[in-house]
């Protein structure tokens, strides 16, 4: 997951890109074009999921979290999002970002 501002032509999308209403803009598996990069901010897209190796993620501070940390983070986030519509694309994305962030925090704290 990277901010749109850091995306580059040729990067491959891991997940589909949708607008605020959940309409498909770019299917998963597509390479980003110059036109895509120009349009994404106009469509209101702020982050996209692209292929990349772990060395890139680690250098950006986005190392993959351990499964136990993700599991604990999901429990915490689920309790915070219990009254929201998790099927809405924005809430789904927000919850996913919260899980990633919380999992990293839990892992750094070293809780098994």
Number of C-alpha atoms within 10 A of each C-alpha: 16 14 11 16 13 9 18 15 12 11 16 18 20 17 16 16 19 19 16 13 9 12 11 12 15 17 13 15 14 15 17 17 14 10 9 15 16 12 13 20 13 10 12 11 16 12 17 19 18 21 13 13 8 12 11 11 14 11 9 10 10 16 14 13 18 13 11 14 22 20 13 18 21 19 11 15 18 16 9 11 14 9 8 11 11 15 10 13 16 16 14 15 14 13 18 14 14 17 22 19 15 20 25 21 15 18 18 11 10 9 10 9
